[in-house]
């Protein structure tokens, strides 16, 4: 790429004046300087536009619509936003199509009843707008549709998490991977690409021949970075290799491939630590902040859970390091040091299992903090 950073008004003006013999008056305010000044401004604007055109021509630097247009070389399109599907619990049966609203002020959104469940008076509710906002609210909801006799209504579990439109950075990374790995015909890259684009999916670990030739294990984490719900697992299974006729090529999987879709299990991480606090601070002031920083660290692990150790590989590693827990705690306002840090009763790191048989993701449990002397 050509560097246009030096094509500024001042540099262009000096270059233009440099082409004029010194026998002429070129000082500021002179006729020559006044004449070429507007041209220098116009050229600076031209070079800025040229730089934008140049950047839009390369996958590494394109953004927005320009990146969408370039993605055709990899046969990809940007993952769209999807709506959350939540579990609604009611005091009575409600009709499909009935609408409800959350009760959280300016952040309120509407849900519509879209399907029954196997449990009486429990229904699937789909957010009327797409994105992660549909994952946030839990609690009572108000009916928009008049329902005679309805006494209680609430949203509880996330069945299929909503997700936002794919960002430029994530889309760019996926394009580069696709160009290098070339998803095709049921290879590992093809499973990652297809499953990753399904509504509610945050990531997938792919294990070929996990239970003999022709078998494939797909372990799915939701767009909320928690293990996929039963409904999300079922949706992925039906899209990839629907039962009971598995292996017949009725889904995305090629003929002969028997695919098993599952979700990772959660491992609760309980933490015990002794802290040295800044003067004037007490445990109660830092407890919530410490829990938040540790929870953010575990979230990053879950977000990277589906990334193989080597691009295009099938080996996955998710470890929880004591040193990172300590760093998270001492990075909290009011905490000077952390010692005697224990994870689930031990001082060692925790290596989560990632195999075709079992996959694990961490979630935060109890955080017990003590004040050091």
N, C-alpha and C positions, 0 to 999 in steps of 0.2 A: 504493500500500500504506500502511496505517496503521502508524505507528511506535509500538510498544509498549515500547520500551526504557526509558521512564520509569515504567513500571508496576511498580515495585519495592516490596518490603515497606515500606521506610521511607517512600517517597513516598505509598503508599496509606494507611499508618497516619496520616501527618500530615494527609492530606486528610480522613480520617474524623474525626480529633480536631478538625479545624477546623470541623466541622459542629456541635460541641458547644459551648454557651455557655461563656464564660470564667469564669462564676460557679461552675462545677463544677471539682473537682480532676481535672486531666488529666495530672498528672505520672507519670513511670514508676513502676509499682508500684501506681498508684491503681486503684480498681475499674473505672473507665471504660476506662483504658488496657489493663488486663488483659482486659476483656471484648471490645474490638474488635481486639486483637492477633491472635488466631487467625483472625479474618475477613480481616485484611490478608494473612496468609500464604496463605489459601485463594484469595484474589483474585489474588495474584501468580502462583500456580500456574495459575489459570484463564487469565490473560493470556498466560502462556508457551505453554500449549496452543493458545490462539487464534492466536498468532503462527505456530506450526507449521502449523496448518490453513491459514492465509492463505498461507504460503510454498508449501505443497503444491498450491495452486490455480493457480499460474502456472508456465509452462515455464521462465522465467528463474531461478526459485528452487527448484523442486521437485527432489527427489533420490530415488534408489532406486525403489521400487514406485510412488510418486506420479508420478514422471517417466514411467515405463512406461505408466501409465494415461492420462496426458495425450498421449502420442505418437500415440494413435489419431486425433487431429485432423489429423495429417499422414500418416496411413496407414502408420506405421512401427512396427517393433519393434526392440528392442535387439539388436545383433549378438551372438550367443552365442560362447562360447569354442569353439575347435576344436583337434583333436589334430594333432600334428606327424606328418608322414610322412617317414621317413628311409630312407637306402640302407643295407642290410645286406650285408656281404661275408662269405662262408663258404668253408670248405675243401671243402664238398660241397653237393649239393642238399639243401634242407630243405623240409618239407611246409608247406603253408598252414595257419595256425592254431597253429603252434609258437610258444611264448612264450619270451622272453629278458628278462634284467634287466641294467641298467647296473651298473657297479662304482664307485660314488662315495658310499659310506657312507649317511648319513641322507638324501641327496638322490636315492638310487636310485629309478628308476621302471621299469616293465615295458613291453615292446613285443611286439606280435604280428605274425607274418608274414601279410601281407594280399594280396600280389600278386607275380607274377614280373616280371622285367625281360628285356630282350633279351640280356643278358649272362649266360653260365652262372654259377651259384652266387652271383648277386646278386639280392636280393629287396627288395621294399618292406616296411618295418616301420612300423606305426602305433602311436603311444603309447596306452597304455590309459587315460591321464588327459589331460584337455584343458589347454591353456595353453601359454605360452612355455617352460615347464620342459622340454618335449620337444625344444626346439631346442639345449639347452645341451651335452649330453654327446656327446663323440666319443671312440671308443676301443673297447677290448675289451668284450664282453658275455658273460654266462654263460647257458647254456640252463636254462630252468625245465622245459621238456618234454625228456624223455630222448631223445637222438638218438645212436644207435650210430655210432661211427666219426668223429664230429665232432671236428676238431682245433682249428680256429680260428673265431672269430666276432667281428665288429666292426661298429660303426656308423660311417659316414663322412659322406656329404653330406646336406644338408637338401633333400628333394624338394619338400615342401609344408610351410612353416613353421607351427607351431602359433601360435595367438594367444589372448590373454586376452579375457574378456568386455568388451564396450565400456564405457568409463567414463561416468559421468554427464556430465562436461564434453564428451566427444566426442559422446555421444548428443544432448545438448542442442544442440550446434552443428549437428548433422545435421538435427535437427527444424526449427531456425530456417531453415536453407538450403532444406529441402524446402518449407516454407511460402512462402518467397519465390520459389524457382525453379520449383516445381511439376513434379516429374518426371512425364513422361507420353509415351506413344507413341513412344519411341525418341529423345526429345530428349537433349541432352548431360547434363542432370541425371539422366535415367533410367538412362543408362549408368553414371554415377558411383555411383548408389544401388545398382544391381543388382550390379555387379562388386565394389564395396566390401564387399558382404555375403557374398561367396564365401569358402569356407575357404582360409586361407593368404594372402589378398590384404591388403596394407597400404595401397595407393593405386593410382590409375589416372589417367593423362593421356588425355584424349579429343580426337581430331583429326578433325572431320567434313570430308568432301570432300577428304581429303588426297591422293587419287590420282584425282580426278574425281568427278562427281556420283554419289551413292549409295554412295560408299566411306567407311569409318570406320576409323581406326586407334586401337587401344587399347594403350597401353604400360603394363605392369603391374610394380609393385614388390611384393615379398613382405612378409609381416607381420614378417619379420626385418629389414626395411628394406634389403634387397639385391635386385638384379634377379631377377625371377621365374625359377624353374628351368624347364627344358623341359616337365616334367610339369605344373607350375602353369600355364604358358602354354597347354598343350593342354587342361587342365581348363576354363580360362576360355573358350577358343575353342569348345569343345563346348557350353558353357552358353549362350554368346551367339549364335553363328552356326556350327553344326557343319558341317565339310566332309564330303563333297565337294559337297553341295548348298547352297552358300552363297547368300544372297540370297532364299531361299524362306520365311523366317520360321519355321524349325524350332526356333529358340532364342529368346532374349529379344529379339533384333533384329527389327524389323518387316520385312515383305515388301519386297524391293527393296534393302535395305541390305546391302552386302557388307562384312563386318567382318574386319579383320586384327588379330590379337592378337600382341603381341610384348613384349619386355622391353628396358629401357634397357641401354646398354653402360656399362661401368665405365671411369672415367678415374683412373689412379693418380696421386696427388699426392705428389711427393717434395719434401721441405723441407730447406733448408740455412739455418742461422742462427748468428749469433754472440751469445752470452749474457754478461751481467754477472751474476755470482752473489753471493749474500749471503756474508759472511765465514764460513768454515768449510765451505762447500759445494763439491762437485766435480761434474763432468758426470755421472759415474756415479750420483750420488744423485738427480739430477733428470731423467735421460733418460726413464725409464719414465713419470714423472708428466707430463712435457711431451707425450709421445706420447699419453697417455690424454686430456689436455685437448684436443689437436688432433683426436683421433679422435672425441671427443664433439661437437665443433663440426661435423665432417663428417657425423656421424649426424643432427644437427639439420637440416642441409641436405637429407639424404635423406628425413627425416620430413616436410619441407615441400615436397618435390619435386612432389607431385601437386596442390598448391594453386594455382589460377590466380591471376594478379596481380589480377584483379577478380572478385568473387563472381559466379559464373555464366558467366565468360568461358572462353576457350580458349587464352589466352596464358600461358606458364609461364616463370619465370625462376629459375635456380639459379646463383648466382655465389659464388666463393670469394674473399674479400677478404683482402689482406695485413694490413690493420689488425686484422681479427678474429683472424687467426693470431697476430699480435703480442700482442693482448689475452689470448688463451688462454695463451700462454707466460708472460707476466709475471704472470698470475694464479696461477701455480704456486709453491708454497712453495720458497724458495731462489733464485728468479729475480728479479732486480731490473730488468733491461732486456734488450731484444732488438733487434739491429740487423743490417743486411745480410741481411734475410730474403728468400729466393728460393723461388719456387714453380715447380718443374719447370725450374729454371735461369734464371728471369726474375724481375724485381722487380715485375712487373705483376700485377693481379688476374687470375683465370681465370674467363672467362665460359663456362659449359657450354652446349652446343647443346641446344635444346629445340624441335624442329620435327617436322612429320609424318613426315619422312624419317629423322631421327635424334634420339634422346634419350639424355642422359648423366647419370650419377650419380658422385659422387666417392668414392674409397676411399683410405685412407692407405697410402703406400708407405714409402720410407726417410726417416727423420728424422736428419739429420746436424747435430750441435751442436758449436760451438767455444766456447772461453772467450776473452772479450775481455780486453784489457789495460787 
